[in-house]
Amino acid sequence: MNIVQEVDARGMNCPLPILKVKKAIATVGEGELIRLIATDPGSVKDMQAFCSQTGNELVESNEEGGAYVFLVRKH
């Protein structure tokens, strides 16, 4: 997978991880991937809702070493 931008939102609480992803999405082209790393447990539901509401695709959602990692494809 070709990740074009990584957003590090570790240590940030809602809504900052979503706001950072929203800003990143505005800078990438359609079909490109953004990787978000967050530590806020609420980011799991937040990212699902964000992608559902904006029409972007949540390609992957994992937990790695105490952080939540998301891959989002811009549509």
Phi, psi and omega per residue, in radians:
M1 nan 2.443 -3.107
N2 -1.745 1.666 3.126
I3 -1.468 2.113 -3.078
V4 -1.649 -0.328 3.126
Q5 -2.637 2.464 3.074
E6 -2.052 2.336 -3.138
V7 -1.993 2.076 3.130
D8 -1.752 1.859 -3.130
A9 -2.012 0.442 3.109
R10 -1.096 2.362 3.129
G11 1.495 -0.070 3.139
M12 -1.751 2.485 3.114
N13 -1.811 2.867 3.098
C14 -0.893 2.372 0.125
P15 -1.732 0.200 -3.021
L16 -1.013 -0.757 3.107
P17 -1.025 -0.722 3.136
I18 -1.167 -0.733 3.131
L19 -1.094 -0.670 3.128
K20 -1.177 -0.675 3.097
V21 -1.185 -0.727 3.125
K22 -1.023 -0.745 3.123
K23 -1.145 -0.712 3.140
A24 -1.154 -0.700 -3.138
I25 -1.047 -0.606 -3.133
A26 -1.171 -0.293 -3.066
T27 -1.785 -0.098 -3.100
V28 -1.940 2.857 -3.137
G29 -1.482 2.851 3.131
E30 -1.054 2.360 3.137
G31 1.554 -0.172 -3.121
E32 -1.440 2.723 -3.060
L33 -1.810 2.471 3.028
I34 -2.104 2.391 3.086
R35 -1.890 2.183 3.096
L36 -1.941 2.333 3.029
I37 -2.058 2.145 -3.106
A38 -2.402 2.726 3.085
T39 -1.961 -0.144 3.128
D40 -1.298 2.050 -3.140
P41 -1.016 -0.486 3.119
G42 -1.197 -0.258 -3.111
S43 -1.156 -0.402 3.137
V44 -1.093 -0.937 3.120
K45 -1.226 -0.627 3.141
D46 -1.067 -0.762 -3.121
M47 -1.188 -0.671 3.094
Q48 -1.070 -0.814 -3.126
A49 -1.160 -0.741 -3.138
F50 -1.035 -0.849 -3.116
C51 -1.142 -0.694 3.110
S52 -1.085 -0.737 -3.087
Q53 -1.315 -0.525 -3.054
T54 -1.727 -0.189 -3.131
G55 1.446 0.107 3.045
N56 -1.445 2.794 -3.054
E57 -1.790 2.200 3.006
L58 -1.501 1.721 -3.035
V59 -1.295 -0.686 -3.049
E60 -2.668 2.550 3.095
S61 -2.510 2.037 -3.091
N62 -2.393 2.847 2.987
E63 -1.965 2.210 -3.117
E64 -2.327 1.980 3.050
G65 0.979 0.725 3.111
G66 1.474 0.059 3.097
A67 -2.103 2.709 3.092
Y68 -1.787 2.269 -3.075
V69 -2.088 2.236 -3.102
F70 -2.185 2.473 2.969
L71 -1.982 2.171 -3.088
V72 -2.126 2.245 3.092
R73 -1.798 2.230 3.124
K74 -1.285 2.348 3.061
H75 -2.131 nan nan
